[in-house]
């Protein structure tokens, strides 16, 4: 008989050393520092020219193997979730190659030849989808092996855009075993939502060859095509629909999905976004539970009747169709969001917000990590709980993943008794140590993927060594990236 629960046994974080404090960014750009702190966070990391998504992913995987004493011979899957690929043919196997080189350099055997190496792409949800695949792997044909999932990304936006302060870069590797030592999940209680949204957040290859796309955005840059306000509408609606799916599968009081957990962790493009989504989610939960009293004050303040909320949330209006019919301001949950803006100020909502506090101070230092955003918050939450000796044995944790495009996942889990030993192995604070504070001119250089005026320490343990330039009849390697392992690796 198959066991129902599988999940994490460990997480490891890697972020580049160059750091931009948002207080400094506000000074450079004339932005309001208080607003940036309240809405976005405290800082973000920037990769060096010798770093890419694969070097960061490999660094996180190598750190996971070492911190959690994983025997490489037991690994049966190495899955990569990213939206920052620089090769449209392969991905995870590049990470494998660097890890193998580092293991051999240390006198250890490489990963087995029969390791599966899938790459999963769906915007910011790719890491969670890869994790879901790994959970299924260890539950079926890989039951005697372990899987490693690494979520890695570089979030970069055009200079002067509204997205610029929400940048970030990093990777999180996750260990999945047949018997969890950190967090157990039951996928049969998970909720899902997906719906194609057209203009939410995209990276179409064709843009690089169109006259309408600025020359300043081309080259090695991977700036997204996005619409900020519309993306917020999509995020909130998708999260609410995924919660509906989870409740339909699990039953019970819908409010317990949000009010019961010791930690409520979401994909975090910026600090305030999860709060906005949770406000709408709480409105949905109260409506589904027919608790009009809990929303009384907020409904009155928003001038929205409870029956109007019931009707709106019972509908299945398609966001894309609504935009085509009514324009870009269309919001299928306009009334729900209006009430939510007042709910977040209500004392009854404080319990939900309290569950977002574990690890939140740490992830405010990271910026947006796309696929690694939610995994980083999971790692930070467990590091925080371990440092504060929180009584988390058996505690409920709800995870909410999101990927523009548009899809969301809601997973409910339980912290495994004895979790402290596994959590203590993940050196999250150590991964943040050694930050290099960037001056404006150095940030601008790195943003353009060129060497800064200030000489920076070479990234470790992996770095780009160069790119192939041969394009012949019998041999080609033009554009193929080659990597090196440092002595510290």
C-alpha positions as CSV (number, residue, x, y, z in Angstrom):
1,X,0.0,0.0,0.0
2,X,1.4,3.4,-0.9
3,X,1.9,5.9,1.9
4,X,0.0,9.1,1.4
5,X,2.6,11.6,2.5
6,X,5.9,12.6,1.1
7,X,7.8,15.8,1.3
8,X,10.9,17.7,2.3
9,X,13.8,16.4,4.3
10,X,16.0,19.4,3.8
11,X,16.5,22.7,1.9
12,X,19.6,24.7,1.0
13,X,19.8,28.3,-0.3
14,X,22.2,30.0,-2.6
15,X,22.2,33.7,-3.5
16,X,24.8,35.9,-5.3
17,X,26.9,38.1,-3.0
18,X,26.2,41.5,-4.7
19,X,23.4,43.2,-2.9
20,X,21.3,46.3,-3.4
21,X,19.6,47.8,-0.4
22,X,16.3,49.3,-1.3
23,X,17.1,52.3,0.9
24,X,20.1,53.0,-1.4
25,X,18.0,52.2,-4.5
26,X,15.4,54.8,-3.3
27,X,18.2,57.4,-3.0
28,X,19.5,56.7,-6.5
29,X,16.0,56.8,-8.2
30,X,14.1,59.3,-6.1
31,X,11.6,56.7,-4.9
32,X,10.0,56.9,-1.5
33,X,12.0,54.7,0.8
34,X,9.2,54.2,3.3
35,X,6.9,53.0,0.5
36,X,9.5,50.6,-0.9
37,X,10.0,49.2,2.6
38,X,6.2,48.8,3.2
39,X,5.4,47.4,-0.2
40,X,8.5,45.6,-1.6
41,X,11.0,44.7,1.1
42,X,14.5,45.6,2.2
43,X,17.0,44.4,-0.5
44,X,17.6,42.2,-3.5
45,X,20.6,40.3,-4.9
46,X,22.2,40.7,-8.3
47,X,24.2,38.0,-10.2
48,X,27.7,38.7,-11.5
49,X,28.5,38.3,-15.2
50,X,30.1,35.0,-14.4
51,X,26.9,33.7,-12.9
52,X,23.8,32.3,-14.5
53,X,20.8,30.3,-13.5
54,X,22.7,27.0,-13.8
55,X,25.7,28.1,-11.6
56,X,23.3,29.2,-8.9
57,X,21.3,26.0,-9.1
58,X,24.4,23.8,-9.0
59,X,25.7,25.8,-6.0
60,X,22.4,25.1,-4.1
61,X,22.5,21.4,-5.0
62,X,26.1,21.0,-3.9
63,X,25.3,22.8,-0.6
64,X,22.3,20.5,-0.1
65,X,24.4,17.4,-0.6
66,X,26.9,18.7,1.9
67,X,24.7,20.2,4.6
68,X,22.3,17.2,4.7
69,X,24.9,14.5,4.2
70,X,23.2,13.1,1.1
71,X,24.8,10.0,-0.5
72,X,25.0,10.9,-4.2
73,X,24.5,7.3,-5.1
74,X,20.9,7.4,-3.7
75,X,19.8,10.3,-6.0
76,X,17.4,9.1,-8.7
77,X,16.0,12.5,-9.9
78,X,17.5,16.0,-10.2
79,X,14.7,18.3,-11.4
80,X,15.2,22.0,-12.2
81,X,12.4,24.5,-12.1
82,X,13.2,27.8,-13.7
83,X,12.0,30.5,-16.1
84,X,15.6,31.8,-16.7
85,X,17.0,29.1,-18.9
86,X,19.6,30.2,-21.4
87,X,19.4,26.9,-23.4
88,X,16.2,25.9,-25.0
89,X,17.3,22.2,-25.4
90,X,18.6,21.2,-22.0
91,X,18.8,22.5,-18.4
92,X,19.0,20.3,-15.4
93,X,21.7,18.1,-17.0
94,X,23.9,21.2,-17.1
95,X,23.5,21.5,-13.3
96,X,24.2,17.8,-13.0
97,X,27.5,18.3,-14.9
98,X,28.8,21.0,-12.6
99,X,27.8,19.0,-9.5
100,X,29.5,15.9,-10.9
101,X,32.7,18.0,-11.5
102,X,32.7,19.3,-8.0
103,X,32.1,15.8,-6.5
104,X,35.0,14.4,-8.5
105,X,37.3,17.3,-7.5
106,X,36.5,16.5,-3.9
107,X,37.4,12.8,-4.5
108,X,33.8,11.6,-4.4
109,X,31.8,9.6,-6.9
110,X,29.5,11.6,-9.2
111,X,25.7,11.2,-9.4
112,X,24.6,7.8,-10.9
113,X,24.2,7.6,-14.6
114,X,20.5,6.6,-14.3
115,X,19.5,10.0,-12.6
116,X,16.5,11.6,-14.3
117,X,17.1,15.3,-15.2
118,X,13.9,17.0,-16.2
119,X,13.5,20.8,-16.4
120,X,10.0,22.2,-15.6
121,X,8.9,25.6,-16.8
122,X,5.8,27.5,-15.8
123,X,6.8,31.0,-14.7
124,X,7.1,31.3,-10.9
125,X,5.3,27.9,-10.4
126,X,8.0,25.8,-12.1
127,X,9.8,25.0,-8.9
128,X,6.6,23.7,-7.2
129,X,5.5,21.7,-10.3
130,X,9.0,20.2,-10.3
131,X,8.6,19.4,-6.6
132,X,5.2,17.8,-7.3
133,X,6.8,15.6,-9.9
134,X,9.5,14.6,-7.4
135,X,6.9,13.8,-4.7
136,X,5.2,11.5,-7.2
137,X,8.5,10.0,-8.2
138,X,9.5,8.9,-4.7
139,X,6.0,7.6,-4.1
140,X,6.0,5.3,-7.2
141,X,9.0,4.0,-9.2
142,X,11.6,5.9,-7.2
143,X,10.5,4.7,-3.7
144,X,14.0,3.4,-2.8
145,X,15.8,6.6,-4.1
146,X,15.7,10.3,-3.2
147,X,15.0,13.2,-5.4
148,X,16.5,16.7,-5.5
149,X,14.5,19.6,-6.8
150,X,16.3,22.9,-7.4
151,X,14.3,26.1,-8.1
152,X,16.5,28.9,-9.5
153,X,15.9,32.2,-11.3
154,X,17.1,35.6,-12.1
155,X,14.4,38.2,-11.8
156,X,15.4,41.3,-13.8
157,X,13.4,44.2,-15.1
158,X,14.0,47.2,-17.3
159,X,15.6,50.2,-15.7
160,X,13.0,52.7,-14.6
161,X,10.1,50.2,-14.7
162,X,7.7,49.5,-11.8
163,X,9.2,46.1,-11.5
164,X,12.8,47.2,-11.0
165,X,12.8,47.3,-7.2
166,X,11.3,43.8,-7.2
167,X,14.3,42.1,-8.7
168,X,16.4,39.3,-7.2
169,X,18.4,36.2,-8.0
170,X,19.0,32.9,-6.2
171,X,18.4,29.2,-6.0
172,X,16.9,26.8,-3.4
173,X,17.6,23.0,-3.5
174,X,15.1,20.7,-1.9
175,X,15.6,17.1,-0.7
176,X,12.6,14.7,-1.2
177,X,12.7,11.3,0.4
178,X,10.3,8.4,0.9
179,X,10.1,9.3,4.6
180,X,10.0,13.0,5.2
181,X,12.2,14.5,8.0
182,X,11.0,18.1,7.8
183,X,7.5,18.6,6.2
184,X,5.0,16.0,5.0
185,X,2.4,16.8,2.3
186,X,-0.6,14.9,1.1
187,X,-1.1,15.8,-2.5
188,X,-4.6,14.2,-2.5
189,X,-5.7,17.3,-0.5
190,X,-3.9,19.8,-2.8
191,X,-5.8,22.4,-4.8
192,X,-4.9,23.6,-8.3
193,X,-6.0,26.3,-10.7
194,X,-5.0,27.3,-14.2
195,X,-6.3,29.6,-16.9
196,X,-4.6,31.2,-19.8
197,X,-4.4,35.0,-19.3
198,X,-2.7,36.3,-22.4
199,X,-1.0,39.5,-21.2
200,X,-0.2,38.8,-17.6
201,X,3.6,38.1,-17.6
202,X,5.4,36.7,-20.6
203,X,8.8,36.3,-22.1
204,X,8.0,35.7,-25.8
205,X,11.2,35.0,-27.9
206,X,9.7,37.0,-30.8
207,X,10.1,40.2,-28.9
208,X,13.8,40.3,-29.5
209,X,13.2,40.5,-33.2
210,X,10.5,43.1,-33.3
211,X,11.0,46.8,-33.9
212,X,8.6,47.7,-31.1
213,X,11.0,46.1,-28.5
214,X,13.6,48.6,-27.3
215,X,17.2,47.9,-28.3
216,X,18.2,48.5,-24.6
217,X,16.2,45.4,-23.7
218,X,17.9,43.0,-26.1
219,X,21.1,40.9,-25.8
220,X,21.6,38.8,-22.7
221,X,18.8,40.5,-20.9
222,X,15.5,38.6,-20.2
223,X,13.1,41.4,-19.2
224,X,9.5,40.2,-19.0
225,X,6.6,41.7,-20.9
226,X,4.2,42.4,-18.0
227,X,1.3,44.5,-16.9
228,X,1.6,45.2,-13.2
229,X,-2.0,45.9,-12.2
230,X,-3.4,43.2,-14.4
231,X,-0.9,40.7,-12.9
232,X,-2.1,41.5,-9.4
233,X,-5.7,40.8,-10.5
234,X,-4.5,37.4,-12.0
235,X,-2.5,36.5,-8.9
236,X,-5.4,37.1,-6.5
237,X,-8.0,35.4,-8.6
238,X,-5.8,32.3,-9.2
239,X,-5.0,31.9,-5.5
240,X,-8.7,32.1,-4.6
241,X,-9.7,29.5,-7.2
242,X,-6.9,27.2,-6.1
243,X,-8.2,27.5,-2.5
244,X,-11.6,26.6,-3.8
245,X,-10.1,23.5,-5.4
246,X,-8.3,22.5,-2.2
247,X,-11.5,22.9,-0.2
248,X,-13.5,20.9,-2.7
249,X,-11.1,18.0,-2.2
250,X,-10.5,18.2,1.5
251,X,-13.8,19.6,2.8
252,X,-14.3,21.0,6.3
253,X,-14.3,24.6,7.3
254,X,-12.7,26.6,4.5
255,X,-11.4,29.1,7.1
256,X,-9.2,26.5,8.6
257,X,-7.0,26.5,5.5
258,X,-5.9,30.0,6.5
259,X,-6.5,30.3,10.2
260,X,-5.2,26.9,11.4
261,X,-1.6,26.9,10.1
262,X,1.4,27.8,12.1
263,X,2.9,29.1,8.9
264,X,1.1,30.4,5.8
265,X,3.7,30.8,3.0
266,X,3.1,32.1,-0.5
267,X,4.8,33.0,-3.7
268,X,6.2,36.4,-3.0
269,X,6.9,38.8,-5.9
270,X,7.1,41.6,-3.3
271,X,6.2,41.8,0.3
272,X,2.7,43.2,0.1
273,X,1.4,40.8,-2.6
274,X,0.7,37.8,-0.3
275,X,-1.2,40.1,2.1
276,X,-3.5,41.3,-0.7
277,X,-4.1,37.7,-1.9
278,X,-4.8,36.5,1.7
279,X,-7.3,39.3,2.2
280,X,-9.3,38.1,-0.8
281,X,-8.8,34.5,0.2
282,X,-10.2,35.3,3.7
283,X,-13.2,36.9,2.2
284,X,-13.8,33.8,0.1
285,X,-13.4,31.5,3.1
286,X,-15.9,33.5,5.2
287,X,-18.4,33.6,2.3
288,X,-18.0,29.9,1.7
289,X,-18.6,29.3,5.5
290,X,-21.6,31.6,5.4
291,X,-20.0,33.8,8.1
292,X,-21.5,37.2,7.2
293,X,-20.7,38.5,10.7
294,X,-16.9,38.2,10.2
295,X,-17.2,40.4,7.1
296,X,-19.8,42.9,8.4
297,X,-17.5,45.8,9.1
298,X,-15.5,45.4,6.0
299,X,-18.6,45.0,3.8
300,X,-20.0,48.2,5.3
301,X,-16.8,50.1,4.8
302,X,-16.5,48.9,1.1
303,X,-20.2,49.4,0.5
304,X,-20.6,45.9,-0.8
305,X,-23.4,43.6,0.3
306,X,-22.7,40.0,1.5
307,X,-25.1,38.6,-1.2
308,X,-23.1,40.4,-3.9
309,X,-19.9,38.7,-2.6
310,X,-21.7,35.3,-2.7
311,X,-22.8,35.9,-6.3
312,X,-19.4,37.1,-7.4
313,X,-17.4,34.2,-5.9
314,X,-19.9,31.7,-7.2
315,X,-19.2,32.8,-10.8
316,X,-16.5,31.6,-13.1
317,X,-15.8,34.7,-15.1
318,X,-12.7,34.3,-17.3
319,X,-10.2,37.2,-16.8
320,X,-9.0,37.1,-20.4
321,X,-12.6,37.2,-21.8
322,X,-13.4,40.1,-19.4
323,X,-10.5,42.1,-20.6
324,X,-11.4,41.6,-24.2
325,X,-14.9,42.7,-23.5
326,X,-14.4,45.4,-21.0
327,X,-10.8,46.6,-21.2
328,X,-7.6,46.1,-19.1
329,X,-9.3,47.4,-15.9
330,X,-11.6,44.4,-15.7
331,X,-11.4,42.5,-12.4
332,X,-13.7,39.4,-11.9
333,X,-13.3,39.7,-8.1
334,X,-13.6,43.5,-7.9
335,X,-16.1,43.4,-5.0
336,X,-14.1,40.7,-3.2
337,X,-10.9,42.8,-3.4
338,X,-12.8,45.9,-2.3
339,X,-13.9,44.2,0.9
340,X,-10.4,42.6,1.3
341,X,-8.8,46.0,1.5
342,X,-10.8,46.6,4.7
343,X,-10.5,43.0,6.0
344,X,-6.7,43.3,6.3
345,X,-7.2,46.1,8.8
346,X,-9.6,44.0,10.9
347,X,-8.5,42.3,14.1
348,X,-10.2,39.1,13.0
349,X,-7.7,38.8,10.2
350,X,-4.6,39.2,12.5
351,X,-4.4,35.4,13.1
352,X,-4.0,34.8,9.3
353,X,-1.4,37.5,9.0
354,X,0.5,36.2,12.0
355,X,1.0,32.9,10.1
356,X,3.0,34.8,7.5
357,X,5.6,36.0,10.0
358,X,7.9,33.0,10.2
359,X,10.9,33.7,8.0
360,X,9.4,36.9,6.6
361,X,12.2,39.2,7.8
362,X,14.7,36.9,6.1
363,X,13.0,36.8,2.7
364,X,12.6,40.6,2.7
365,X,16.3,40.6,2.1
366,X,16.1,38.5,-1.1
367,X,13.8,40.2,-3.5
368,X,11.8,38.2,-6.0
369,X,13.3,34.8,-6.8
370,X,10.6,33.7,-9.2
371,X,10.4,29.9,-9.0
372,X,12.7,30.0,-5.9
373,X,10.5,32.6,-4.1
374,X,8.2,30.2,-2.2
375,X,10.9,27.6,-1.6
376,X,13.1,30.3,-0.1
377,X,10.3,31.4,2.2
378,X,9.9,27.7,3.3
379,X,13.6,27.5,4.0
380,X,13.6,30.8,5.9
381,X,10.5,29.9,7.9
382,X,12.1,26.7,9.1
383,X,15.3,28.5,9.9
384,X,13.4,31.1,11.9
385,X,11.3,28.4,13.7
386,X,14.5,26.6,14.6
387,X,16.3,29.7,15.9
388,X,13.3,30.7,18.0
389,X,12.7,27.1,19.2
390,X,9.0,27.2,18.1
391,X,6.9,24.2,19.1
392,X,6.2,23.1,15.5
393,X,6.0,19.3,15.9
394,X,2.8,18.3,14.0
395,X,2.0,21.9,13.2
396,X,0.0,22.6,10.0
397,X,1.7,24.6,7.2
398,X,-0.1,25.8,4.1
399,X,1.9,26.6,0.9
400,X,0.5,28.7,-1.9
401,X,2.4,28.7,-5.2
402,X,1.7,30.9,-8.2
403,X,2.9,31.2,-11.7
404,X,2.0,33.9,-14.2
405,X,0.3,32.5,-17.2
406,X,-1.8,31.7,-15.0
407,X,-1.7,28.8,-12.5
408,X,-1.7,28.3,-8.7
409,X,-1.3,25.5,-6.2
410,X,-2.4,25.1,-2.6
411,X,-0.7,22.4,-0.5
412,X,-1.4,21.6,3.1
413,X,1.3,19.9,5.2
414,X,2.3,18.8,8.7
415,X,5.7,19.4,10.3
416,X,7.3,16.1,11.0
417,X,8.2,15.4,14.7
418,X,11.9,15.7,15.1
419,X,12.1,18.3,12.4
420,X,14.7,20.4,14.3
421,X,17.6,18.2,13.3
422,X,16.9,18.6,9.6
423,X,16.1,22.3,9.9
424,X,19.3,22.9,11.8
425,X,21.4,21.6,8.9
426,X,20.1,24.3,6.5
427,X,22.4,27.3,7.0
428,X,20.1,30.0,5.6
429,X,21.8,32.9,7.5
430,X,25.2,31.6,6.3
431,X,23.9,31.7,2.7
432,X,23.1,35.4,3.2
433,X,26.5,36.2,4.8
434,X,29.3,38.0,2.9
435,X,27.0,40.3,1.0
436,X,28.7,43.0,-1.1
437,X,26.8,46.3,-1.0
438,X,26.7,47.8,-4.4
439,X,27.3,51.4,-5.4
440,X,25.0,52.8,-8.0
441,X,27.5,52.6,-10.9
442,X,28.3,48.9,-10.1
443,X,24.6,48.0,-9.9
444,X,24.0,49.6,-13.3
445,X,26.9,47.7,-14.8
446,X,25.8,44.3,-13.4
447,X,22.2,45.1,-14.6
448,X,23.6,45.4,-18.1
449,X,25.6,42.1,-17.6
450,X,29.0,43.8,-17.8
451,X,31.9,44.0,-15.4
452,X,31.5,46.6,-12.7
453,X,34.2,49.3,-12.1
454,X,34.9,47.7,-8.8
455,X,36.6,44.4,-8.9
456,X,34.4,41.8,-7.1
457,X,35.5,38.4,-5.7
458,X,34.9,35.6,-8.2
459,X,31.7,33.7,-7.6
460,X,32.0,30.3,-6.0
461,X,31.8,27.4,-6.2
462,X,30.8,27.6,-9.9
463,X,31.3,30.3,-12.6
464,X,31.0,30.7,-16.3
465,X,34.4,30.0,-17.9
466,X,33.5,31.1,-21.4
467,X,31.3,30.4,-24.4
468,X,32.0,28.4,-27.5
469,X,32.5,30.2,-30.8
470,X,33.0,27.4,-33.3
471,X,30.5,27.1,-36.1
472,X,31.9,24.7,-38.7
473,X,30.7,21.9,-40.9
474,X,32.0,19.1,-38.7
475,X,31.9,20.7,-35.2
476,X,29.8,23.4,-33.6
477,X,29.7,24.9,-30.1
478,X,28.8,28.5,-30.8
479,X,27.1,30.0,-27.8
480,X,27.5,26.9,-25.7
481,X,28.4,27.9,-22.1
482,X,31.4,26.3,-20.4
483,X,31.7,26.3,-16.6
484,X,34.5,25.9,-14.1
485,X,34.7,24.7,-10.5
486,X,36.6,26.9,-8.1
487,X,39.1,25.6,-5.6
488,X,36.5,26.4,-2.9
489,X,34.1,24.1,-4.7
